[in-house]
Structure formats: structure tokens, C-alpha cells
Amino acid sequence: MKFIRRKLPKIILILLLSSIFLYEMNSEAHKISAMHDRKDEIKEEIEVLEMELSRLEDYYALLNTPEFAERNAREKLGMVRTNEIIYYINTDESLGLTKSSSPKNFLLDNLDNNSIHE
């Protein structure tokens, strides 16, 4: 009995310290697991950003080509090469045609409305 009374406080202290140690180890394991998950997310984000960077570098290289400059000059500024003639063709929409009317009916209707009366 004397032996148990002397050793009991030491045993309780050891059990208490062991449980605290195990709790802290478990908590740190969860933190490490969360950090690994975050690391994987960041790696995926880096891959996406590298692909976007590659796409933008390709686009930038395209912007610096003579073909792109000519295309922009033609489409946005309406420029043409020397000795070049541009023809514009009226479409049905620009003539005011509806789905139910045909070009023939459109011309006949406009002839009747715009005819010269003597």
C-alpha cells in the first residue's frame, strides 16, 4: 500500500502528460493533412495559371506578326492594298426584306410605291 501511495502521483502525472502528448500529436497530424491538401490545391492552380500564361504568350506572339497587323488594318480601319477594289454586297437584311417577302415581291412593291405618276 505504501508503494502505491508513493507511485500513484507519478503514474497520474505520466498518464496526464501522455494524453496531452497524444492529443497534440493528433492535432498536428490534422494540421499537416490540411497543409498537404492546400499544397495540392496550389499545385493545380499553378498548372492552370501556367496553361493560361502559355496561351497568352502564344497570343502575344500572334499580335506581333505582319499578318495580324494587316488583318486589323483591313477589318478595323478599312484599309486596302494598292490596286485593290472592295465590293460591298447588300444582304436581305440591308434591303429591308422580311422572312415572308422575297426579293421579287420587294422590287414589285417598291416599284408600285415609287412609280412616277403622270
C-alpha positions, 0 to 999 in steps of 0.5 A: 500500500505504501508503494502505491501511495508513493507511485500513484502521483507519478503514474497520474502525472505520466498518464496526464502528460501522455494524453496531452502528448497524444492529443497534440500529436493528433492535432498536428497530424490534422494540421499537416493533412490540411497543409498537404491538401492546400499544397495540392490545391496550389499545385493545380492552380499553378498548372492552370495559371501556367496553361493560361500564361502559355496561351497568352504568350502564344497570343502575344506572339500572334499580335506581333506578326505582319499578318495580324497587323494587316488583318486589323488594318483591313477589318478595323480601319478599312484599309486596302492594298494598292490596286485593290477594289472592295465590293460591298454586297447588300444582304436581305437584311440591308434591303429591308426584306422580311422572312415572308417577302422575297426579293421579287415581291420587294422590287414589285412593291417598291416599284408600285410605291415609287412609280412616277405618276403622270 
